């Protein structure tokens, strides 16, 4: 009998890839990406996002 395993699945002997804890992961850019993104938006789009943020931010 031949057993064919689907591609991409691990066998019992393989160990899963370990993810480092958050404190060990360093961001390549100290500034958030969202700041650059918001700077490029037209004023009416930025106003919409500001309004949405105010609606859903905890009070």
N, CA, C, O and CB atoms as a CASP TS submission, in Angstrom:
PFRMAT TS
TARGET T0000
AUTHOR 0000-0000-0000
METHOD Language model
MODEL 1
PARENT N/A
ATOM      1  N   UNK     1       0.836  -1.179   0.000  1.00  0.00           N
ATOM      2  CA  UNK     1       0.000   0.000   0.000  1.00  0.00           C
ATOM      3  C   UNK     1       0.882   1.245   0.000  1.00  0.00           C
ATOM      4  O   UNK     1       1.842   1.320   0.767  1.00  0.00           O
ATOM      5  CB  UNK     1      -0.952  -0.003   1.213  1.00  0.00           C
ATOM      6  N   UNK     2       0.569   2.221  -0.851  1.00  0.00           N
ATOM      7  CA  UNK     2       1.330   3.459  -0.949  1.00  0.00           C
ATOM      8  C   UNK     2       0.492   4.591  -0.366  1.00  0.00           C
ATOM      9  O   UNK     2      -0.667   4.778  -0.739  1.00  0.00           O
ATOM     10  CB  UNK     2       1.732   3.760  -2.425  1.00  0.00           C
ATOM     11  N   UNK     3       1.095   5.343   0.554  1.00  0.00           N
ATOM     12  CA  UNK     3       0.406   6.479   1.165  1.00  0.00           C
ATOM     13  C   UNK     3       0.996   7.755   0.570  1.00  0.00           C
ATOM     14  O   UNK     3       2.202   7.985   0.655  1.00  0.00           O
ATOM     15  CB  UNK     3       0.545   6.464   2.738  1.00  0.00           C
ATOM     16  N   UNK     4       0.158   8.566  -0.022  1.00  0.00           N
ATOM     17  CA  UNK     4       0.598   9.829  -0.609  1.00  0.00           C
ATOM     18  C   UNK     4       0.055  10.960   0.255  1.00  0.00           C
ATOM     19  O   UNK     4      -1.153  11.096   0.445  1.00  0.00           O
ATOM     20  CB  UNK     4       0.119   9.971  -2.100  1.00  0.00           C
ATOM     21  N   UNK     5       0.974  11.767   0.772  1.00  0.00           N
ATOM     22  CA  UNK     5       0.570  12.893   1.608  1.00  0.00           C
ATOM     23  C   UNK     5       0.342  14.127   0.744  1.00  0.00           C
ATOM     24  O   UNK     5       1.110  14.374  -0.186  1.00  0.00           O
ATOM     25  CB  UNK     5       1.632  13.180   2.692  1.00  0.00           C
ATOM     26  N   UNK     6      -0.689  14.898   1.030  1.00  0.00           N
ATOM     27  CA  UNK     6      -0.916  16.140   0.274  1.00  0.00           C
ATOM     28  C   UNK     6       0.249  17.106   0.470  1.00  0.00           C
ATOM     29  O   UNK     6       0.858  17.153   1.539  1.00  0.00           O
ATOM     30  CB  UNK     6      -2.242  16.810   0.710  1.00  0.00           C
ATOM     31  N   UNK     7       0.547  17.863  -0.561  1.00  0.00           N
ATOM     32  CA  UNK     7       1.651  18.822  -0.494  1.00  0.00           C
ATOM     33  C   UNK     7       1.359  19.884   0.560  1.00  0.00           C
ATOM     34  O   UNK     7       0.223  20.339   0.697  1.00  0.00           O
ATOM     35  CB  UNK     7       1.890  19.483  -1.873  1.00  0.00           C
ATOM     36  N   UNK     8       2.387  20.272   1.299  1.00  0.00           N
ATOM     37  CA  UNK     8       2.239  21.341   2.269  1.00  0.00           C
ATOM     38  C   UNK     8       1.884  20.880   3.667  1.00  0.00           C
ATOM     39  O   UNK     8       1.969  21.676   4.603  1.00  0.00           O
ATOM     40  CB  UNK     8       1.216  22.277   1.804  1.00  0.00           C
ATOM     41  N   UNK     9       1.494  19.639   3.848  1.00  0.00           N
ATOM     42  CA  UNK     9       1.171  19.163   5.188  1.00  0.00           C
ATOM     43  C   UNK     9       2.415  18.553   5.821  1.00  0.00           C
ATOM     44  O   UNK     9       3.257  17.980   5.128  1.00  0.00           O
ATOM     45  CB  UNK     9       0.014  18.133   5.148  1.00  0.00           C
ATOM     46  N   UNK    10       2.525  18.678   7.130  1.00  0.00           N
ATOM     47  CA  UNK    10       3.694  18.168   7.828  1.00  0.00           C
ATOM     48  C   UNK    10       3.455  16.734   8.270  1.00  0.00           C
ATOM     49  O   UNK    10       2.324  16.322   8.524  1.00  0.00           O
ATOM     50  CB  UNK    10       4.034  19.051   9.034  1.00  0.00           C
ATOM     51  N   UNK    11       4.542  15.987   8.356  1.00  0.00           N
ATOM     52  CA  UNK    11       4.449  14.651   8.918  1.00  0.00           C
ATOM     53  C   UNK    11       4.610  14.782  10.426  1.00  0.00           C
ATOM     54  O   UNK    11       4.913  15.867  10.923  1.00  0.00           O
ATOM     55  CB  UNK    11       5.526  13.687   8.304  1.00  0.00           C
ATOM     56  N   UNK    12       4.416  13.721  11.138  1.00  0.00           N
ATOM     57  CA  UNK    12       4.502  13.766  12.600  1.00  0.00           C
ATOM     58  C   UNK    12       5.916  14.086  13.081  1.00  0.00           C
ATOM     59  O   UNK    12       6.083  14.625  14.175  1.00  0.00           O
ATOM     60  CB  UNK    12       4.046  12.437  13.191  1.00  0.00           C
ATOM     61  N   UNK    13       6.938  13.764  12.282  1.00  0.00           N
ATOM     62  CA  UNK    13       8.319  13.983  12.703  1.00  0.00           C
ATOM     63  C   UNK    13       8.762  15.440  12.548  1.00  0.00           C
ATOM     64  O   UNK    13       9.709  15.866  13.210  1.00  0.00           O
ATOM     65  CB  UNK    13       9.241  13.086  11.909  1.00  0.00           C
ATOM     66  N   UNK    14       8.100  16.199  11.695  1.00  0.00           N
ATOM     67  CA  UNK    14       8.504  17.579  11.459  1.00  0.00           C
ATOM     68  C   UNK    14       7.994  18.485  12.575  1.00  0.00           C
ATOM     69  O   UNK    14       6.911  18.279  13.123  1.00  0.00           O
ATOM     70  CB  UNK    14       7.987  18.067  10.097  1.00  0.00           C
ATOM     71  N   UNK    15       8.800  19.487  12.895  1.00  0.00           N
ATOM     72  CA  UNK    15       8.390  20.452  13.917  1.00  0.00           C
ATOM     73  C   UNK    15       7.870  21.704  13.234  1.00  0.00           C
ATOM     74  O   UNK    15       8.428  22.122  12.219  1.00  0.00           O
ATOM     75  CB  UNK    15       9.567  20.796  14.873  1.00  0.00           C
ATOM     76  N   UNK    16       6.824  22.309  13.759  1.00  0.00           N
ATOM     77  CA  UNK    16       6.314  23.542  13.142  1.00  0.00           C
ATOM     78  C   UNK    16       7.301  24.691  13.326  1.00  0.00           C
ATOM     79  O   UNK    16       8.106  24.685  14.257  1.00  0.00           O
ATOM     80  CB  UNK    16       4.946  23.921  13.742  1.00  0.00           C
ATOM     81  N   UNK    17       7.234  25.661  12.445  1.00  0.00           N
ATOM     82  CA  UNK    17       8.090  26.835  12.548  1.00  0.00           C
ATOM     83  C   UNK    17       7.671  27.635  13.776  1.00  0.00           C
ATOM     84  O   UNK    17       6.490  27.917  13.979  1.00  0.00           O
ATOM     85  CB  UNK    17       8.011  27.707  11.258  1.00  0.00           C
ATOM     86  N   UNK    18       8.653  27.992  14.583  1.00  0.00           N
ATOM     87  CA  UNK    18       8.351  28.758  15.797  1.00  0.00           C
ATOM     88  C   UNK    18       8.387  30.241  15.487  1.00  0.00           C
ATOM     89  O   UNK    18       9.296  30.733  14.817  1.00  0.00           O
ATOM     90  CB  UNK    18       9.347  28.419  16.932  1.00  0.00           C
ATOM     91  N   UNK    19       7.389  30.940  15.984  1.00  0.00           N
ATOM     92  CA  UNK    19       7.349  32.391  15.812  1.00  0.00           C
ATOM     93  C   UNK    19       8.000  33.038  17.028  1.00  0.00           C
ATOM     94  O   UNK    19       7.763  32.611  18.157  1.00  0.00           O
ATOM     95  CB  UNK    19       5.880  32.903  15.623  1.00  0.00           C
ATOM     96  N   UNK    20       8.820  34.066  16.806  1.00  0.00           N
ATOM     97  CA  UNK    20       9.435  34.741  17.952  1.00  0.00           C
ATOM     98  C   UNK    20       8.387  35.531  18.726  1.00  0.00           C
ATOM     99  O   UNK    20       7.395  35.975  18.148  1.00  0.00           O
ATOM    100  CB  UNK    20      10.575  35.673  17.490  1.00  0.00           C
ATOM    101  N   UNK    21       8.597  35.709  20.021  1.00  0.00           N
ATOM    102  CA  UNK    21       7.653  36.512  20.807  1.00  0.00           C
ATOM    103  C   UNK    21       7.683  37.968  20.337  1.00  0.00           C
ATOM    104  O   UNK    21       8.687  38.413  19.780  1.00  0.00           O
ATOM    105  CB  UNK    21       7.986  36.426  22.322  1.00  0.00           C
ATOM    106  N   UNK    22       6.602  38.709  20.554  1.00  0.00           N
ATOM    107  CA  UNK    22       6.519  40.093  20.063  1.00  0.00           C
ATOM    108  C   UNK    22       7.660  40.989  20.528  1.00  0.00           C
ATOM    109  O   UNK    22       8.080  41.882  19.792  1.00  0.00           O
ATOM    110  CB  UNK    22       5.224  40.699  20.496  1.00  0.00           C
ATOM    111  N   UNK    23       8.168  40.765  21.739  1.00  0.00           N
ATOM    112  CA  UNK    23       9.240  41.645  22.225  1.00  0.00           C
ATOM    113  C   UNK    23      10.555  41.436  21.477  1.00  0.00           C
ATOM    114  O   UNK    23      11.439  42.291  21.538  1.00  0.00           O
ATOM    115  CB  UNK    23       9.463  41.417  23.711  1.00  0.00           C
ATOM    116  N   UNK    24      10.698  40.305  20.767  1.00  0.00           N
ATOM    117  CA  UNK    24      11.916  40.064  19.992  1.00  0.00           C
ATOM    118  C   UNK    24      11.799  40.552  18.549  1.00  0.00           C
ATOM    119  O   UNK    24      12.803  40.628  17.841  1.00  0.00           O
ATOM    120  CB  UNK    24      12.247  38.587  20.003  1.00  0.00           C
ATOM    121  N   UNK    25      10.605  40.878  18.114  1.00  0.00           N
ATOM    122  CA  UNK    25      10.406  41.327  16.736  1.00  0.00           C
ATOM    123  C   UNK    25      10.577  42.839  16.696  1.00  0.00           C
ATOM    124  O   UNK    25       9.859  43.571  17.378  1.00  0.00           O
ATOM    125  CB  UNK    25       8.998  40.907  16.195  1.00  0.00           C
ATOM    126  N   UNK    26      11.511  43.295  15.911  1.00  0.00           N
ATOM    127  CA  UNK    26      11.776  44.722  15.805  1.00  0.00           C
ATOM    128  C   UNK    26      11.138  45.266  14.534  1.00  0.00           C
ATOM    129  O   UNK    26      11.237  44.650  13.473  1.00  0.00           O
ATOM    130  CB  UNK    26      13.295  45.002  15.816  1.00  0.00           C
ATOM    131  N   UNK    27      10.495  46.402  14.637  1.00  0.00           N
ATOM    132  CA  UNK    27       9.912  47.043  13.465  1.00  0.00           C
ATOM    133  C   UNK    27      11.028  47.727  12.680  1.00  0.00           C
ATOM    134  O   UNK    27      11.850  48.427  13.271  1.00  0.00           O
ATOM    135  CB  UNK    27       8.803  48.066  13.873  1.00  0.00           C
ATOM    136  N   UNK    28      11.075  47.540  11.360  1.00  0.00           N
ATOM    137  CA  UNK    28      12.134  48.186  10.581  1.00  0.00           C
ATOM    138  C   UNK    28      11.990  49.707  10.528  1.00  0.00           C
ATOM    139  O   UNK    28      12.968  50.418  10.299  1.00  0.00           O
ATOM    140  CB  UNK    28      12.143  47.632   9.176  1.00  0.00           C
ATOM    141  N   UNK    29      10.779  50.199  10.738  1.00  0.00           N
ATOM    142  CA  UNK    29      10.526  51.632  10.678  1.00  0.00           C
ATOM    143  C   UNK    29       9.843  52.058  11.976  1.00  0.00           C
ATOM    144  O   UNK    29       8.744  51.586  12.267  1.00  0.00           O
ATOM    145  CB  UNK    29       9.653  52.000   9.434  1.00  0.00           C
ATOM    146  N   UNK    30      10.461  52.934  12.758  1.00  0.00           N
ATOM    147  CA  UNK    30       9.839  53.323  14.029  1.00  0.00           C
ATOM    148  C   UNK    30       8.538  54.106  13.841  1.00  0.00           C
ATOM    149  O   UNK    30       7.691  54.113  14.735  1.00  0.00           O
ATOM    150  CB  UNK    30      10.812  54.153  14.841  1.00  0.00           C
ATOM    151  N   UNK    31       8.369  54.763  12.692  1.00  0.00           N
ATOM    152  CA  UNK    31       7.137  55.504  12.423  1.00  0.00           C
ATOM    153  C   UNK    31       6.093  54.563  11.844  1.00  0.00           C
ATOM    154  O   UNK    31       6.427  53.737  10.994  1.00  0.00           O
ATOM    155  CB  UNK    31       7.399  56.685  11.457  1.00  0.00           C
ATOM    156  N   UNK    32       4.846  54.659  12.274  1.00  0.00           N
ATOM    157  CA  UNK    32       3.813  53.791  11.714  1.00  0.00           C
ATOM    158  C   UNK    32       3.588  54.072  10.227  1.00  0.00           C
ATOM    159  O   UNK    32       3.681  55.212   9.773  1.00  0.00           O
ATOM    160  CB  UNK    32       2.505  53.967  12.482  1.00  0.00           C
ATOM    161  N   UNK    33       3.295  53.020   9.495  1.00  0.00           N
ATOM    162  CA  UNK    33       3.047  53.149   8.060  1.00  0.00           C
ATOM    163  C   UNK    33       1.803  53.991   7.811  1.00  0.00           C
ATOM    164  O   UNK    33       1.728  54.701   6.808  1.00  0.00           O
ATOM    165  CB  UNK    33       2.894  51.764   7.407  1.00  0.00           C
ATOM    166  N   UNK    34       0.826  53.920   8.713  1.00  0.00           N
ATOM    167  CA  UNK    34      -0.415  54.659   8.542  1.00  0.00           C
ATOM    168  C   UNK    34      -0.221  56.163   8.461  1.00  0.00           C
ATOM    169  O   UNK    34      -1.026  56.856   7.838  1.00  0.00           O
ATOM    170  CB  UNK    34      -1.341  54.343   9.660  1.00  0.00           C
ATOM    171  N   UNK    35       0.834  56.681   9.082  1.00  0.00           N
ATOM    172  CA  UNK    35       1.078  58.119   9.051  1.00  0.00           C
ATOM    173  C   UNK    35       1.377  58.563   7.626  1.00  0.00           C
ATOM    174  O   UNK    35       0.838  59.565   7.157  1.00  0.00           O
ATOM    175  CB  UNK    35       2.241  58.500   9.993  1.00  0.00           C
ATOM    176  N   UNK    36       2.243  57.813   6.933  1.00  0.00           N
ATOM    177  CA  UNK    36       2.563  58.148   5.546  1.00  0.00           C
ATOM    178  C   UNK    36       1.336  57.973   4.663  1.00  0.00           C
ATOM    179  O   UNK    36       1.095  58.779   3.765  1.00  0.00           O
ATOM    180  CB  UNK    36       3.722  57.275   5.030  1.00  0.00           C
ATOM    181  N   UNK    37       0.565  56.933   4.913  1.00  0.00           N
ATOM    182  CA  UNK    37      -0.624  56.657   4.116  1.00  0.00           C
ATOM    183  C   UNK    37      -1.620  57.803   4.233  1.00  0.00           C
ATOM    184  O   UNK    37      -2.156  58.257   3.222  1.00  0.00           O
ATOM    185  CB  UNK    37      -1.274  55.336   4.554  1.00  0.00           C
ATOM    186  N   UNK    38      -1.875  58.275   5.441  1.00  0.00           N
ATOM    187  CA  UNK    38      -2.843  59.352   5.650  1.00  0.00           C
ATOM    188  C   UNK    38      -2.363  60.671   5.059  1.00  0.00           C
ATOM    189  O   UNK    38      -3.177  61.492   4.635  1.00  0.00           O
ATOM    190  CB  UNK    38      -3.122  59.524   7.134  1.00  0.00           C
ATOM    191  N   UNK    39      -1.066  60.881   5.027  1.00  0.00           N
ATOM    192  CA  UNK    39      -0.538  62.132   4.490  1.00  0.00           C
ATOM    193  C   UNK    39      -0.797  62.253   2.995  1.00  0.00           C
ATOM    194  O   UNK    39      -0.873  63.366   2.474  1.00  0.00           O
ATOM    195  CB  UNK    39       0.954  62.235   4.767  1.00  0.00           C
ATOM    196  N   UNK    40      -0.934  61.127   2.292  1.00  0.00           N
ATOM    197  CA  UNK    40      -1.121  61.149   0.847  1.00  0.00           C
ATOM    198  C   UNK    40      -2.590  61.231   0.439  1.00  0.00           C
ATOM    199  O   UNK    40      -2.885  61.347  -0.750  1.00  0.00           O
ATOM    200  CB  UNK    40      -0.496  59.924   0.237  1.00  0.00           C
ATOM    201  N   UNK    41      -3.509  61.174   1.388  1.00  0.00           N
ATOM    202  CA  UNK    41      -4.928  61.154   1.051  1.00  0.00           C
ATOM    203  C   UNK    41      -5.479  62.557   0.820  1.00  0.00           C
ATOM    204  O   UNK    41      -5.007  63.523   1.419  1.00  0.00           O
ATOM    205  CB  UNK    41      -5.714  60.468   2.152  1.00  0.00           C
ATOM    206  N   UNK    42      -6.487  62.665  -0.056  1.00  0.00           N
ATOM    207  CA  UNK    42      -7.171  63.960  -0.214  1.00  0.00           C
ATOM    208  C   UNK    42      -7.872  64.344   1.089  1.00  0.00           C
ATOM    209  O   UNK    42      -8.162  63.487   1.923  1.00  0.00           O
ATOM    210  CB  UNK    42      -8.199  63.904  -1.384  1.00  0.00           C
ATOM    211  N   UNK    43      -8.136  65.618   1.251  1.00  0.00           N
ATOM    212  CA  UNK    43      -8.732  66.120   2.498  1.00  0.00           C
ATOM    213  C   UNK    43     -10.079  65.484   2.812  1.00  0.00           C
ATOM    214  O   UNK    43     -10.354  65.174   3.971  1.00  0.00           O
ATOM    215  CB  UNK    43      -8.897  67.618   2.421  1.00  0.00           C
ATOM    216  N   UNK    44     -10.931  65.280   1.795  1.00  0.00           N
ATOM    217  CA  UNK    44     -12.261  64.727   2.075  1.00  0.00           C
ATOM    218  C   UNK    44     -12.176  63.271   2.536  1.00  0.00           C
ATOM    219  O   UNK    44     -13.003  62.821   3.329  1.00  0.00           O
ATOM    220  CB  UNK    44     -13.151  64.829   0.829  1.00  0.00           C
ATOM    221  N   UNK    45     -11.178  62.537   2.041  1.00  0.00           N
ATOM    222  CA  UNK    45     -11.013  61.144   2.475  1.00  0.00           C
ATOM    223  C   UNK    45     -10.471  61.114   3.902  1.00  0.00           C
ATOM    224  O   UNK    45     -10.912  60.309   4.723  1.00  0.00           O
ATOM    225  CB  UNK    45     -10.063  60.370   1.514  1.00  0.00           C
ATOM    226  N   UNK    46      -9.520  61.986   4.190  1.00  0.00           N
ATOM    227  CA  UNK    46      -8.967  62.056   5.541  1.00  0.00           C
ATOM    228  C   UNK    46     -10.049  62.455   6.538  1.00  0.00           C
ATOM    229  O   UNK    46     -10.078  61.938   7.655  1.00  0.00           O
ATOM    230  CB  UNK    46      -7.795  63.053   5.597  1.00  0.00           C
ATOM    231  N   UNK    47     -10.938  63.368   6.151  1.00  0.00           N
ATOM    232  CA  UNK    47     -12.039  63.788   7.026  1.00  0.00           C
ATOM    233  C   UNK    47     -12.974  62.617   7.307  1.00  0.00           C
ATOM    234  O   UNK    47     -13.471  62.465   8.423  1.00  0.00           O
ATOM    235  CB  UNK    47     -12.824  64.956   6.391  1.00  0.00           C
ATOM    236  N   UNK    48     -13.213  61.791   6.289  1.00  0.00           N
ATOM    237  CA  UNK    48     -14.064  60.613   6.480  1.00  0.00           C
ATOM    238  C   UNK    48     -13.438  59.661   7.499  1.00  0.00           C
ATOM    239  O   UNK    48     -14.123  59.174   8.399  1.00  0.00           O
ATOM    240  CB  UNK    48     -14.292  59.884   5.135  1.00  0.00           C
ATOM    241  N   UNK    49     -12.139  59.396   7.359  1.00  0.00           N
ATOM    242  CA  UNK    49     -11.470  58.500   8.306  1.00  0.00           C
ATOM    243  C   UNK    49     -11.479  59.082   9.719  1.00  0.00           C
ATOM    244  O   UNK    49     -11.662  58.349  10.691  1.00  0.00           O
ATOM    245  CB  UNK    49     -10.026  58.233   7.858  1.00  0.00           C
ATOM    246  N   UNK    50     -11.283  60.384   9.833  1.00  0.00           N
ATOM    247  CA  UNK    50     -11.330  61.027  11.152  1.00  0.00           C
ATOM    248  C   UNK    50     -12.705  60.865  11.787  1.00  0.00           C
ATOM    249  O   UNK    50     -12.820  60.592  12.982  1.00  0.00           O
ATOM    250  CB  UNK    50     -10.974  62.519  11.039  1.00  0.00           C
ATOM    251  N   UNK    51     -13.747  61.037  10.974  1.00  0.00           N
ATOM    252  CA  UNK    51     -15.119  60.890  11.468  1.00  0.00           C
ATOM    253  C   UNK    51     -15.382  59.461  11.929  1.00  0.00           C
ATOM    254  O   UNK    51     -15.988  59.247  12.978  1.00  0.00           O
ATOM    255  CB  UNK    51     -16.128  61.287  10.381  1.00  0.00           C
ATOM    256  N   UNK    52     -14.928  58.484  11.148  1.00  0.00           N
ATOM    257  CA  UNK    52     -15.114  57.087  11.522  1.00  0.00           C
ATOM    258  C   UNK    52     -14.357  56.760  12.807  1.00  0.00           C
ATOM    259  O   UNK    52     -14.857  56.032  13.665  1.00  0.00           O
ATOM    260  CB  UNK    52     -14.653  56.165  10.387  1.00  0.00           C
ATOM    261  N   UNK    53     -13.154  57.303  12.931  1.00  0.00           N
ATOM    262  CA  UNK    53     -12.351  57.055  14.128  1.00  0.00           C
ATOM    263  C   UNK    53     -13.052  57.611  15.372  1.00  0.00           C
ATOM    264  O   UNK    53     -13.058  56.969  16.422  1.00  0.00           O
ATOM    265  CB  UNK    53     -10.949  57.684  13.977  1.00  0.00           C
ATOM    266  N   UNK    54     -13.637  58.799  15.251  1.00  0.00           N
ATOM    267  CA  UNK    54     -14.350  59.404  16.380  1.00  0.00           C
ATOM    268  C   UNK    54     -15.579  58.586  16.767  1.00  0.00           C
ATOM    269  O   UNK    54     -15.903  58.469  17.949  1.00  0.00           O
ATOM    270  CB  UNK    54     -14.764  60.839  16.040  1.00  0.00           C
ATOM    271  N   UNK    55     -16.267  58.017  15.763  1.00  0.00           N
ATOM    272  CA  UNK    55     -17.467  57.228  16.046  1.00  0.00           C
ATOM    273  C   UNK    55     -17.149  55.952  16.821  1.00  0.00           C
ATOM    274  O   UNK    55     -17.905  55.550  17.705  1.00  0.00           O
ATOM    275  CB  UNK    55     -18.175  56.874  14.749  1.00  0.00           C
ATOM    276  N   UNK    56     -16.023  55.319  16.485  1.00  0.00           N
ATOM    277  CA  UNK    56     -15.725  54.001  17.053  1.00  0.00           C
ATOM    278  C   UNK    56     -14.652  54.010  18.132  1.00  0.00           C
ATOM    279  O   UNK    56     -14.348  52.960  18.698  1.00  0.00           O
ATOM    280  CB  UNK    56     -15.304  53.080  15.967  1.00  0.00           C
ATOM    281  N   UNK    57     -14.072  55.168  18.431  1.00  0.00           N
ATOM    282  CA  UNK    57     -13.064  55.200  19.493  1.00  0.00           C
ATOM    283  C   UNK    57     -13.757  55.142  20.852  1.00  0.00           C
ATOM    284  O   UNK    57     -14.840  55.701  21.024  1.00  0.00           O
ATOM    285  CB  UNK    57     -12.179  56.476  19.382  1.00  0.00           C
ATOM    286  N   UNK    58     -13.125  54.457  21.828  1.00  0.00           N
ATOM    287  CA  UNK    58     -13.735  54.369  23.168  1.00  0.00           C
ATOM    288  C   UNK    58     -13.809  55.751  23.807  1.00  0.00           C
ATOM    289  O   UNK    58     -12.901  56.571  23.668  1.00  0.00           O
ATOM    290  CB  UNK    58     -12.930  53.402  24.078  1.00  0.00           C
ATOM    291  N   UNK    59     -14.908  55.984  24.507  1.00  0.00           N
ATOM    292  CA  UNK    59     -15.125  57.306  25.119  1.00  0.00           C
ATOM    293  C   UNK    59     -14.818  57.288  26.589  1.00  0.00           C
ATOM    294  O   UNK    59     -14.945  58.313  27.259  1.00  0.00           O
ATOM    295  CB  UNK    59     -16.553  57.772  24.907  1.00  0.00           C
TER
END
